[in-house]
Amino acid sequence: MSERAAPFHCPYCGDEDLRPNETGHGAWECAACNRAFQLKFLGLLTRGVQRNDGGGEDI
């Protein structure tokens, strides 16, 4: 996946006025609270999706 996933809200103030930051991939800045933050995908959890007795997926 080469596309950048954009956050919808600032994790500090909740505002939507976000812009990519120049420091690197996954870095964002909020114009409302003047904070910069970075998002990073860590990976999938090992427990994953488990099947129930009906053969369907539990979520």
Predicted model as a PDB file, atoms N, CA, C, CB and O in Angstrom, pLDDT in the B-factor column:
MODEL        1                                                                  
ATOM      1  N   MET A   1       0.848  -1.167   0.000  1.00 50.00           N  
ATOM      2  CA  MET A   1       0.000   0.000   0.000  1.00 50.00           C  
ATOM      3  C   MET A   1       0.899   1.237   0.000  1.00 50.00           C  
ATOM      4  CB  MET A   1      -0.968  -0.006   1.222  1.00 50.00           C  
ATOM      5  O   MET A   1       1.671   1.439   0.937  1.00 50.00           O  
ATOM      6  N   SER A   2       0.808   2.036  -1.006  1.00 53.00           N  
ATOM      7  CA  SER A   2       1.670   3.202  -1.108  1.00 53.00           C  
ATOM      8  C   SER A   2       0.939   4.507  -0.830  1.00 53.00           C  
ATOM      9  CB  SER A   2       2.288   3.254  -2.469  1.00 53.00           C  
ATOM     10  O   SER A   2       1.566   5.565  -0.779  1.00 53.00           O  
ATOM     11  N   GLU A   3      -0.368   4.449  -0.651  1.00 61.00           N  
ATOM     12  CA  GLU A   3      -1.129   5.660  -0.392  1.00 61.00           C  
ATOM     13  C   GLU A   3      -1.017   6.056   1.071  1.00 61.00           C  
ATOM     14  CB  GLU A   3      -2.595   5.468  -0.781  1.00 61.00           C  
ATOM     15  O   GLU A   3      -0.900   5.205   1.953  1.00 61.00           O  
ATOM     16  N   ARG A   4      -1.054   7.357   1.312  1.00 62.00           N  
ATOM     17  CA  ARG A   4      -0.981   7.873   2.676  1.00 62.00           C  
ATOM     18  C   ARG A   4      -2.374   7.860   3.296  1.00 62.00           C  
ATOM     19  CB  ARG A   4      -0.383   9.308   2.698  1.00 62.00           C  
ATOM     20  O   ARG A   4      -3.318   8.391   2.711  1.00 62.00           O  
ATOM     21  N   ALA A   5      -2.506   7.268   4.453  1.00 70.00           N  
ATOM     22  CA  ALA A   5      -3.769   7.280   5.179  1.00 70.00           C  
ATOM     23  C   ALA A   5      -3.816   8.554   6.018  1.00 70.00           C  
ATOM     24  CB  ALA A   5      -3.927   6.001   6.075  1.00 70.00           C  
ATOM     25  O   ALA A   5      -2.928   8.799   6.835  1.00 70.00           O  
ATOM     26  N   ALA A   6      -4.829   9.341   5.819  1.00 84.00           N  
ATOM     27  CA  ALA A   6      -4.932  10.625   6.506  1.00 84.00           C  
ATOM     28  C   ALA A   6      -5.823  10.517   7.734  1.00 84.00           C  
ATOM     29  CB  ALA A   6      -5.472  11.696   5.559  1.00 84.00           C  
ATOM     30  O   ALA A   6      -6.901   9.928   7.664  1.00 84.00           O  
ATOM     31  N   PRO A   7      -5.384  11.082   8.867  1.00 91.00           N  
ATOM     32  CA  PRO A   7      -6.263  11.117  10.037  1.00 91.00           C  
ATOM     33  C   PRO A   7      -7.391  12.132   9.797  1.00 91.00           C  
ATOM     34  CB  PRO A   7      -5.455  11.479  11.329  1.00 91.00           C  
ATOM     35  O   PRO A   7      -7.216  13.099   9.055  1.00 91.00           O  
ATOM     36  N   PHE A   8      -8.521  11.908  10.417  1.00 94.00           N  
ATOM     37  CA  PHE A   8      -9.662  12.806  10.256  1.00 94.00           C  
ATOM     38  C   PHE A   8      -9.691  13.903  11.307  1.00 94.00           C  
ATOM     39  CB  PHE A   8     -10.947  12.021  10.311  1.00 94.00           C  
ATOM     40  O   PHE A   8     -10.200  14.995  11.056  1.00 94.00           O  
ATOM     41  N   HIS A   9      -9.138  13.613  12.502  1.00 95.00           N  
ATOM     42  CA  HIS A   9      -9.182  14.556  13.607  1.00 95.00           C  
ATOM     43  C   HIS A   9      -7.840  14.580  14.323  1.00 95.00           C  
ATOM     44  CB  HIS A   9     -10.312  14.197  14.587  1.00 95.00           C  
ATOM     45  O   HIS A   9      -7.128  13.576  14.352  1.00 95.00           O  
ATOM     46  N   CYS A  10      -7.500  15.717  14.895  1.00 96.00           N  
ATOM     47  CA  CYS A  10      -6.303  15.842  15.717  1.00 96.00           C  
ATOM     48  C   CYS A  10      -6.510  15.028  17.001  1.00 96.00           C  
ATOM     49  CB  CYS A  10      -5.993  17.348  16.041  1.00 96.00           C  
ATOM     50  O   CYS A  10      -7.556  15.159  17.637  1.00 96.00           O  
ATOM     51  N   PRO A  11      -5.540  14.190  17.397  1.00 94.00           N  
ATOM     52  CA  PRO A  11      -5.711  13.405  18.627  1.00 94.00           C  
ATOM     53  C   PRO A  11      -5.644  14.247  19.903  1.00 94.00           C  
ATOM     54  CB  PRO A  11      -4.658  12.328  18.688  1.00 94.00           C  
ATOM     55  O   PRO A  11      -5.973  13.749  20.980  1.00 94.00           O  
ATOM     56  N   TYR A  12      -5.230  15.493  19.806  1.00 96.00           N  
ATOM     57  CA  TYR A  12      -5.113  16.358  20.981  1.00 96.00           C  
ATOM     58  C   TYR A  12      -6.314  17.274  21.172  1.00 96.00           C  
ATOM     59  CB  TYR A  12      -3.867  17.190  20.877  1.00 96.00           C  
ATOM     60  O   TYR A  12      -6.842  17.384  22.279  1.00 96.00           O  
ATOM     61  N   CYS A  13      -6.755  17.941  20.085  1.00 97.00           N  
ATOM     62  CA  CYS A  13      -7.849  18.901  20.238  1.00 97.00           C  
ATOM     63  C   CYS A  13      -9.118  18.500  19.488  1.00 97.00           C  
ATOM     64  CB  CYS A  13      -7.399  20.254  19.765  1.00 97.00           C  
ATOM     65  O   CYS A  13     -10.179  19.077  19.725  1.00 97.00           O  
ATOM     66  N   GLY A  14      -9.024  17.513  18.581  1.00 96.00           N  
ATOM     67  CA  GLY A  14     -10.197  17.058  17.848  1.00 96.00           C  
ATOM     68  C   GLY A  14     -10.526  17.870  16.607  1.00 96.00           C  
ATOM     69  O   GLY A  14     -11.503  17.565  15.923  1.00 96.00           O  
ATOM     70  N   ASP A  15      -9.749  18.885  16.298  1.00 97.00           N  
ATOM     71  CA  ASP A  15     -10.013  19.713  15.138  1.00 97.00           C  
ATOM     72  C   ASP A  15      -9.682  18.959  13.847  1.00 97.00           C  
ATOM     73  CB  ASP A  15      -9.209  21.014  15.222  1.00 97.00           C  
ATOM     74  O   ASP A  15      -8.928  17.986  13.862  1.00 97.00           O  
ATOM     75  N   GLU A  16     -10.247  19.414  12.744  1.00 96.00           N  
ATOM     76  CA  GLU A  16     -10.056  18.743  11.457  1.00 96.00           C  
ATOM     77  C   GLU A  16      -9.071  19.462  10.539  1.00 96.00           C  
ATOM     78  CB  GLU A  16     -11.377  18.610  10.757  1.00 96.00           C  
ATOM     79  O   GLU A  16      -8.871  19.030   9.404  1.00 96.00           O  
ATOM     80  N   ASP A  17      -8.456  20.539  10.998  1.00 96.00           N  
ATOM     81  CA  ASP A  17      -7.538  21.332  10.178  1.00 96.00           C  
ATOM     82  C   ASP A  17      -6.125  20.741  10.242  1.00 96.00           C  
ATOM     83  CB  ASP A  17      -7.527  22.811  10.646  1.00 96.00           C  
ATOM     84  O   ASP A  17      -5.242  21.298  10.894  1.00 96.00           O  
ATOM     85  N   LEU A  18      -5.921  19.606   9.558  1.00 96.00           N  
ATOM     86  CA  LEU A  18      -4.645  18.895   9.582  1.00 96.00           C  
ATOM     87  C   LEU A  18      -3.943  19.001   8.238  1.00 96.00           C  
ATOM     88  CB  LEU A  18      -4.856  17.425   9.953  1.00 96.00           C  
ATOM     89  O   LEU A  18      -4.576  19.032   7.182  1.00 96.00           O  
ATOM     90  N   ARG A  19      -2.615  19.055   8.306  1.00 95.00           N  
ATOM     91  CA  ARG A  19      -1.785  19.102   7.104  1.00 95.00           C  
ATOM     92  C   ARG A  19      -0.603  18.171   7.289  1.00 95.00           C  
ATOM     93  CB  ARG A  19      -1.307  20.548   6.804  1.00 95.00           C  
ATOM     94  O   ARG A  19      -0.144  17.974   8.414  1.00 95.00           O  
ATOM     95  N   PRO A  20      -0.096  17.589   6.194  1.00 94.00           N  
ATOM     96  CA  PRO A  20       1.117  16.763   6.315  1.00 94.00           C  
ATOM     97  C   PRO A  20       2.283  17.618   6.802  1.00 94.00           C  
ATOM     98  CB  PRO A  20       1.470  16.094   4.954  1.00 94.00           C  
ATOM     99  O   PRO A  20       2.427  18.771   6.395  1.00 94.00           O  
ATOM    100  N   ASN A  21       3.110  17.054   7.671  1.00 94.00           N  
ATOM    101  CA  ASN A  21       4.281  17.742   8.195  1.00 94.00           C  
ATOM    102  C   ASN A  21       5.490  17.388   7.342  1.00 94.00           C  
ATOM    103  CB  ASN A  21       4.526  17.374   9.680  1.00 94.00           C  
ATOM    104  O   ASN A  21       5.527  16.315   6.739  1.00 94.00           O  
ATOM    105  N   GLU A  22       6.461  18.259   7.286  1.00 93.00           N  
ATOM    106  CA  GLU A  22       7.643  18.069   6.444  1.00 93.00           C  
ATOM    107  C   GLU A  22       8.644  17.069   7.013  1.00 93.00           C  
ATOM    108  CB  GLU A  22       8.328  19.384   6.236  1.00 93.00           C  
ATOM    109  O   GLU A  22       9.572  16.675   6.307  1.00 93.00           O  
ATOM    110  N   THR A  23       8.486  16.646   8.264  1.00 90.00           N  
ATOM    111  CA  THR A  23       9.496  15.794   8.900  1.00 90.00           C  
ATOM    112  C   THR A  23       9.529  14.376   8.358  1.00 90.00           C  
ATOM    113  CB  THR A  23       9.257  15.746  10.373  1.00 90.00           C  
ATOM    114  O   THR A  23      10.540  13.691   8.513  1.00 90.00           O  
ATOM    115  N   GLY A  24       8.465  13.916   7.731  1.00 86.00           N  
ATOM    116  CA  GLY A  24       8.529  12.577   7.160  1.00 86.00           C  
ATOM    117  C   GLY A  24       7.186  11.906   7.032  1.00 86.00           C  
ATOM    118  O   GLY A  24       6.138  12.501   7.285  1.00 86.00           O  
ATOM    119  N   HIS A  25       7.245  10.626   6.624  1.00 87.00           N  
ATOM    120  CA  HIS A  25       6.044   9.828   6.390  1.00 87.00           C  
ATOM    121  C   HIS A  25       5.253   9.633   7.682  1.00 87.00           C  
ATOM    122  CB  HIS A  25       6.418   8.468   5.790  1.00 87.00           C  
ATOM    123  O   HIS A  25       5.821   9.253   8.706  1.00 87.00           O  
ATOM    124  N   GLY A  26       3.975   9.885   7.638  1.00 90.00           N  
ATOM    125  CA  GLY A  26       3.111   9.695   8.795  1.00 90.00           C  
ATOM    126  C   GLY A  26       3.084  10.865   9.752  1.00 90.00           C  
ATOM    127  O   GLY A  26       2.415  10.796  10.784  1.00 90.00           O  
ATOM    128  N   ALA A  27       3.795  11.943   9.441  1.00 94.00           N  
ATOM    129  CA  ALA A  27       3.828  13.113  10.321  1.00 94.00           C  
ATOM    130  C   ALA A  27       2.775  14.128   9.879  1.00 94.00           C  
ATOM    131  CB  ALA A  27       5.238  13.761  10.323  1.00 94.00           C  
ATOM    132  O   ALA A  27       2.636  14.420   8.692  1.00 94.00           O  
ATOM    133  N   TRP A  28       2.039  14.658  10.851  1.00 95.00           N  
ATOM    134  CA  TRP A  28       0.961  15.602  10.589  1.00 95.00           C  
ATOM    135  C   TRP A  28       1.066  16.774  11.546  1.00 95.00           C  
ATOM    136  CB  TRP A  28      -0.413  14.920  10.716  1.00 95.00           C  
ATOM    137  O   TRP A  28       1.660  16.660  12.619  1.00 95.00           O  
ATOM    138  N   GLU A  29       0.489  17.898  11.157  1.00 97.00           N  
ATOM    139  CA  GLU A  29       0.431  19.052  12.047  1.00 97.00           C  
ATOM    140  C   GLU A  29      -0.988  19.598  12.076  1.00 97.00           C  
ATOM    141  CB  GLU A  29       1.429  20.146  11.602  1.00 97.00           C  
ATOM    142  O   GLU A  29      -1.702  19.583  11.073  1.00 97.00           O  
ATOM    143  N   CYS A  30      -1.372  20.076  13.241  1.00 97.00           N  
ATOM    144  CA  CYS A  30      -2.708  20.632  13.447  1.00 97.00           C  
ATOM    145  C   CYS A  30      -2.584  22.147  13.514  1.00 97.00           C  
ATOM    146  CB  CYS A  30      -3.373  20.062  14.748  1.00 97.00           C  
ATOM    147  O   CYS A  30      -1.845  22.676  14.345  1.00 97.00           O  
ATOM    148  N   ALA A  31      -3.300  22.844  12.645  1.00 97.00           N  
ATOM    149  CA  ALA A  31      -3.258  24.303  12.625  1.00 97.00           C  
ATOM    150  C   ALA A  31      -4.035  24.901  13.792  1.00 97.00           C  
ATOM    151  CB  ALA A  31      -3.814  24.828  11.307  1.00 97.00           C  
ATOM    152  O   ALA A  31      -3.775  26.039  14.182  1.00 97.00           O  
ATOM    153  N   ALA A  32      -4.985  24.155  14.357  1.00 97.00           N  
ATOM    154  CA  ALA A  32      -5.812  24.683  15.436  1.00 97.00           C  
ATOM    155  C   ALA A  32      -5.060  24.749  16.765  1.00 97.00           C  
ATOM    156  CB  ALA A  32      -7.055  23.835  15.594  1.00 97.00           C  
ATOM    157  O   ALA A  32      -5.141  25.756  17.469  1.00 97.00           O  
ATOM    158  N   CYS A  33      -4.330  23.689  17.117  1.00 97.00           N  
ATOM    159  CA  CYS A  33      -3.631  23.669  18.412  1.00 97.00           C  
ATOM    160  C   CYS A  33      -2.118  23.785  18.271  1.00 97.00           C  
ATOM    161  CB  CYS A  33      -3.966  22.397  19.158  1.00 97.00           C  
ATOM    162  O   CYS A  33      -1.397  23.780  19.269  1.00 97.00           O  
ATOM    163  N   ASN A  34      -1.630  23.889  17.021  1.00 97.00           N  
ATOM    164  CA  ASN A  34      -0.209  24.081  16.738  1.00 97.00           C  
ATOM    165  C   ASN A  34       0.663  22.943  17.256  1.00 97.00           C  
ATOM    166  CB  ASN A  34       0.257  25.379  17.337  1.00 97.00           C  
ATOM    167  O   ASN A  34       1.775  23.164  17.735  1.00 97.00           O  
ATOM    168  N   ARG A  35       0.133  21.705  17.150  1.00 97.00           N  
ATOM    169  CA  ARG A  35       0.893  20.528  17.553  1.00 97.00           C  
ATOM    170  C   ARG A  35       1.232  19.691  16.331  1.00 97.00           C  
ATOM    171  CB  ARG A  35       0.105  19.692  18.580  1.00 97.00           C  
ATOM    172  O   ARG A  35       0.512  19.699  15.333  1.00 97.00           O  
ATOM    173  N   ALA A  36       2.342  18.971  16.429  1.00 96.00           N  
ATOM    174  CA  ALA A  36       2.725  18.025  15.386  1.00 96.00           C  
ATOM    175  C   ALA A  36       2.712  16.629  15.998  1.00 96.00           C  
ATOM    176  CB  ALA A  36       4.136  18.372  14.780  1.00 96.00           C  
ATOM    177  O   ALA A  36       3.074  16.456  17.162  1.00 96.00           O  
ATOM    178  N   PHE A  37       2.298  15.636  15.220  1.00 95.00           N  
ATOM    179  CA  PHE A  37       2.249  14.262  15.708  1.00 95.00           C  
ATOM    180  C   PHE A  37       2.539  13.326  14.553  1.00 95.00           C  
ATOM    181  CB  PHE A  37       0.875  13.937  16.351  1.00 95.00           C  
ATOM    182  O   PHE A  37       2.494  13.726  13.390  1.00 95.00           O  
ATOM    183  N   GLN A  38       2.837  12.073  14.880  1.00 93.00           N  
ATOM    184  CA  GLN A  38       3.162  11.082  13.870  1.00 93.00           C  
ATOM    185  C   GLN A  38       2.321   9.837  14.080  1.00 93.00           C  
ATOM    186  CB  GLN A  38       4.654  10.737  13.905  1.00 93.00           C  
ATOM    187  O   GLN A  38       2.147   9.382  15.210  1.00 93.00           O  
ATOM    188  N   LEU A  39       1.798   9.284  12.989  1.00 90.00           N  
ATOM    189  CA  LEU A  39       1.020   8.058  13.018  1.00 90.00           C  
ATOM    190  C   LEU A  39       1.850   6.930  12.438  1.00 90.00           C  
ATOM    191  CB  LEU A  39      -0.306   8.220  12.244  1.00 90.00           C  
ATOM    192  O   LEU A  39       2.604   7.125  11.484  1.00 90.00           O  
ATOM    193  N   LYS A  40       1.705   5.745  13.024  1.00 86.00           N  
ATOM    194  CA  LYS A  40       2.487   4.609  12.554  1.00 86.00           C  
ATOM    195  C   LYS A  40       1.664   3.337  12.694  1.00 86.00           C  
ATOM    196  CB  LYS A  40       3.817   4.489  13.335  1.00 86.00           C  
ATOM    197  O   LYS A  40       1.084   3.082  13.750  1.00 86.00           O  
ATOM    198  N   PHE A  41       1.612   2.544  11.637  1.00 84.00           N  
ATOM    199  CA  PHE A  41       0.943   1.249  11.663  1.00 84.00           C  
ATOM    200  C   PHE A  41       1.914   0.240  12.255  1.00 84.00           C  
ATOM    201  CB  PHE A  41       0.468   0.814  10.231  1.00 84.00           C  
ATOM    202  O   PHE A  41       3.010   0.051  11.727  1.00 84.00           O  
ATOM    203  N   LEU A  42       1.526  -0.405  13.338  1.00 84.00           N  
ATOM    204  CA  LEU A  42       2.416  -1.350  14.017  1.00 84.00           C  
ATOM    205  C   LEU A  42       2.307  -2.760  13.475  1.00 84.00           C  
ATOM    206  CB  LEU A  42       2.124  -1.362  15.488  1.00 84.00           C  
ATOM    207  O   LEU A  42       3.302  -3.485  13.475  1.00 84.00           O  
ATOM    208  N   GLY A  43       1.128  -3.183  13.008  1.00 85.00           N  
ATOM    209  CA  GLY A  43       0.943  -4.522  12.478  1.00 85.00           C  
ATOM    210  C   GLY A  43      -0.375  -5.111  12.916  1.00 85.00           C  
ATOM    211  O   GLY A  43      -1.154  -4.468  13.620  1.00 85.00           O  
ATOM    212  N   LEU A  44      -0.619  -6.322  12.501  1.00 84.00           N  
ATOM    213  CA  LEU A  44      -1.856  -7.021  12.856  1.00 84.00           C  
ATOM    214  C   LEU A  44      -1.686  -7.752  14.174  1.00 84.00           C  
ATOM    215  CB  LEU A  44      -2.265  -8.008  11.748  1.00 84.00           C  
ATOM    216  O   LEU A  44      -0.591  -8.208  14.502  1.00 84.00           O  
ATOM    217  N   LEU A  45      -2.755  -7.864  14.920  1.00 84.00           N  
ATOM    218  CA  LEU A  45      -2.724  -8.595  16.180  1.00 84.00           C  
ATOM    219  C   LEU A  45      -2.702 -10.094  15.916  1.00 84.00           C  
ATOM    220  CB  LEU A  45      -3.932  -8.221  17.056  1.00 84.00           C  
ATOM    221  O   LEU A  45      -3.271 -10.557  14.927  1.00 84.00           O  
ATOM    222  N   THR A  46      -2.063 -10.839  16.774  1.00 84.00           N  
ATOM    223  CA  THR A  46      -1.922 -12.275  16.550  1.00 84.00           C  
ATOM    224  C   THR A  46      -3.225 -13.033  16.735  1.00 84.00           C  
ATOM    225  CB  THR A  46      -0.883 -12.836  17.476  1.00 84.00           C  
ATOM    226  O   THR A  46      -3.393 -14.105  16.155  1.00 84.00           O  
ATOM    227  N   ARG A  47      -4.147 -12.509  17.524  1.00 79.00           N  
ATOM    228  CA  ARG A  47      -5.396 -13.247  17.758  1.00 79.00           C  
ATOM    229  C   ARG A  47      -6.273 -13.289  16.518  1.00 79.00           C  
ATOM    230  CB  ARG A  47      -6.169 -12.622  18.907  1.00 79.00           C  
ATOM    231  O   ARG A  47      -7.039 -14.238  16.356  1.00 79.00           O  
ATOM    232  N   GLY A  48      -6.193 -12.306  15.643  1.00 63.00           N  
ATOM    233  CA  GLY A  48      -6.911 -12.312  14.374  1.00 63.00           C  
ATOM    234  C   GLY A  48      -8.411 -12.489  14.514  1.00 63.00           C  
ATOM    235  O   GLY A  48      -8.998 -12.098  15.523  1.00 63.00           O  
ATOM    236  N   VAL A  49      -9.023 -13.070  13.513  1.00 66.00           N  
ATOM    237  CA  VAL A  49     -10.462 -13.333  13.484  1.00 66.00           C  
ATOM    238  C   VAL A  49     -10.674 -14.798  13.804  1.00 66.00           C  
ATOM    239  CB  VAL A  49     -11.092 -12.961  12.098  1.00 66.00           C  
ATOM    240  O   VAL A  49     -10.023 -15.667  13.222  1.00 66.00           O  
ATOM    241  N   GLN A  50     -11.593 -15.078  14.737  1.00 68.00           N  
ATOM    242  CA  GLN A  50     -11.863 -16.458  15.140  1.00 68.00           C  
ATOM    243  C   GLN A  50     -13.236 -16.877  14.642  1.00 68.00           C  
ATOM    244  CB  GLN A  50     -11.773 -16.615  16.677  1.00 68.00           C  
ATOM    245  O   GLN A  50     -14.156 -16.062  14.580  1.00 68.00           O  
ATOM    246  N   ARG A  51     -13.372 -18.147  14.288  1.00 66.00           N  
ATOM    247  CA  ARG A  51     -14.657 -18.668  13.839  1.00 66.00           C  
ATOM    248  C   ARG A  51     -15.469 -19.139  15.045  1.00 66.00           C  
ATOM    249  CB  ARG A  51     -14.458 -19.826  12.825  1.00 66.00           C  
ATOM    250  O   ARG A  51     -14.914 -19.638  16.024  1.00 66.00           O  
ATOM    251  N   ASN A  52     -16.793 -18.972  14.961  1.00 67.00           N  
ATOM    252  CA  ASN A  52     -17.671 -19.499  15.989  1.00 67.00           C  
ATOM    253  C   ASN A  52     -18.218 -20.859  15.530  1.00 67.00           C  
ATOM    254  CB  ASN A  52     -18.830 -18.500  16.293  1.00 67.00           C  
ATOM    255  O   ASN A  52     -17.788 -21.357  14.490  1.00 67.00           O  
ATOM    256  N   ASP A  53     -19.135 -21.466  16.258  1.00 67.00           N  
ATOM    257  CA  ASP A  53     -19.671 -22.785  15.926  1.00 67.00           C  
ATOM    258  C   ASP A  53     -20.420 -22.811  14.595  1.00 67.00           C  
ATOM    259  CB  ASP A  53     -20.588 -23.251  17.026  1.00 67.00           C  
ATOM    260  O   ASP A  53     -20.486 -23.859  13.953  1.00 67.00           O  
ATOM    261  N   GLY A  54     -20.981 -21.689  14.170  1.00 65.00           N  
ATOM    262  CA  GLY A  54     -21.758 -21.642  12.936  1.00 65.00           C  
ATOM    263  C   GLY A  54     -20.908 -21.532  11.688  1.00 65.00           C  
ATOM    264  O   GLY A  54     -21.443 -21.525  10.579  1.00 65.00           O  
ATOM    265  N   GLY A  55     -19.603 -21.446  11.838  1.00 60.00           N  
ATOM    266  CA  GLY A  55     -18.733 -21.329  10.679  1.00 60.00           C  
ATOM    267  C   GLY A  55     -18.550 -19.892  10.197  1.00 60.00           C  
ATOM    268  O   GLY A  55     -17.753 -19.631   9.296  1.00 60.00           O  
ATOM    269  N   GLY A  56     -19.289 -18.964  10.799  1.00 60.00           N  
ATOM    270  CA  GLY A  56     -19.135 -17.556  10.447  1.00 60.00           C  
ATOM    271  C   GLY A  56     -17.971 -16.937  11.215  1.00 60.00           C  
ATOM    272  O   GLY A  56     -17.272 -17.619  11.965  1.00 60.00           O  
ATOM    273  N   GLU A  57     -17.782 -15.668  11.021  1.00 64.00           N  
ATOM    274  CA  GLU A  57     -16.675 -14.999  11.695  1.00 64.00           C  
ATOM    275  C   GLU A  57     -17.166 -14.223  12.897  1.00 64.00           C  
ATOM    276  CB  GLU A  57     -15.945 -14.071  10.737  1.00 64.00           C  
ATOM    277  O   GLU A  57     -18.182 -13.533  12.813  1.00 64.00           O  
ATOM    278  N   ASP A  58     -16.466 -14.321  14.010  1.00 59.00           N  
ATOM    279  CA  ASP A  58     -16.697 -13.481  15.174  1.00 59.00           C  
ATOM    280  C   ASP A  58     -15.891 -12.212  14.990  1.00 59.00           C  
ATOM    281  CB  ASP A  58     -16.313 -14.213  16.499  1.00 59.00           C  
ATOM    282  O   ASP A  58     -14.736 -12.247  14.564  1.00 59.00           O  
ATOM    283  N   ILE A  59     -16.502 -11.115  15.311  1.00 60.00           N  
ATOM    284  CA  ILE A  59     -15.785  -9.842  15.199  1.00 60.00           C  
ATOM    285  C   ILE A  59     -15.703  -9.189  16.545  1.00 60.00           C  
ATOM    286  CB  ILE A  59     -16.462  -8.904  14.196  1.00 60.00           C  
ATOM    287  O   ILE A  59     -15.137  -8.104  16.671  1.00 60.00           O  
TER     288      ILE A  59                                                      
ENDMDL                                                                          
END                                                                             
